[in-house]
Amino acid sequence: MTNDKIEYELKGLYEHLHLDEDVYDYCSKIEKSLKERFEAIDQVAEYNQLKAIHAMQKNRVSERHFAGTTGYGYDDDGRDTLEKVYADIFHTEDALVRPHITCGTHALTVALSGNLRPGDELLSPVGKPYDTLEGVIGIRPEVGSLAEYGVTYRQVELLEDGSFDYPAIEKAINEKTKLVTIQRSKGYLPRPTFSVQQIGELISFVKKIKPDVICMVDNCYGEFVETIEPSDVGADMCVGSLIKNPGGGLAPSGGYIVGRKDCVERAAYRLTAPGLGKELGANLGVNRALYQGLFLAPQVTASALKSAIFAANIYESLGFKVVPNSTESRHDIIQAVVPGTAEGVIAFCKGIQAAAPVDSYVTPEPWAMPGYDCDVIMAAGAFISGSSIELSADGPIKPPYAVYFQGGLTWHHGKFGIMMSLQKMKEAGLVHLPL
Ligand SMILES: *Cc1c(COP(=O)(O)O)cnc(C)c1O
């Protein structure tokens, strides 16, 4: 078939999937304008793909590493080798990569509580951390928080323009400061995501003032977006979730901590038990998915990035606020679009849901979710429950009426989801496509 013929049939198929021709045409035009941007993303993906393959070859990954273990999990060679592969990719001395780590918050909790002792102080020089960390640290009182164990906390706000307040950071570092936590991704806050280079500059600054302080980076949503990771620029620990970027959509559960050997060991002593550490923990047969997911992760992350940039360009061109904007460089996979009304947020999420491979027939509705001070609408049709490397969107029903979305295991699914969001916005009379 010629390209024209495929294009014709493609349009027919999209129509069959309830996407109007004018939406398709508008989005196609935007897609064509992004060719160079996408090529640059593919180049980063190629680099990271080779980095992953190199690490797997070096550690002689083989079929036997995919076998499951049970019980204590002594001598789980697949588990130990996977950790060596992670350590090589992140260029660290050691790694803890486990399906038993429940989520990103748990990985961060293990890293923090393993490395902090009563009387120590934790410093966040980048403003408020991710919501769930508030309970972990004790910013919001919670049973078993670090605060309950006598770990104090200090926070330095970012400057107005989102940059680091170096004089205030210097003042905040004191004899008790043991660990500095740096969140790479903005998460759901209105501040820029930091580049790896910026994080490196901050770490150098902190280490100049206090060389023995442990610098930890919350790397969630940032893995494989650039060719280097925070561990390449001085971070003592990088921490993240396997149901985000590094799991490649295949990891059924888990988290990782990579970094200095002593830091990782203290974390492992917390995850299992003092004296046991990394030696225990049966992988229960999920090794293959963790390896294969890591192998796919550079490509999957590239797909998510393309989807984010595509959405930014479409919605910005239609007059909506988008963060990051259509041309900014990217350091994580999260995209915010501001429809500006509750109806817009709902329509956007309905479109994402309608494009899902799983649960496409359900209609998401806003509801009062625990932990939120307003109704929230969530769209997700994922193979792995809650996986936010898969195409997903959520929007709190309150001003500024923004939707945060991320993911797309494949670029073509991301593209379809975003086109469907526009379709639903159009059907609700909230956008008018220029002719
Ligand atoms: C996702 C995320 C976390 C951890 O969230 P979980 O839902 O517990 O996996 C922490 N920090 C950031 C920046 C995140 O994006």
The ligand as a Gaussian input file, in Angstrom:
#p B3LYP/6-31G(d) Opt

LIG

0 1
 C        4.887000       9.297000      41.919000
 C        5.793000      10.119000      42.731000
 C        6.173000       9.754000      44.018000
 C        5.703000       8.493000      44.683000
 O        4.395000       8.200000      44.461000
 P        3.770000       6.741000      44.621000
 O        2.363000       6.973000      44.213000
 O        3.917000       6.373000      46.039000
 O        4.499000       5.820000      43.723000
 C        7.039000      10.559000      44.690000
 N        7.522000      11.682000      44.133000
 C        7.191000      12.061000      42.891000
 C        7.780000      13.302000      42.316000
 C        6.321000      11.299000      42.142000
 O        6.001000      11.665000      40.907000

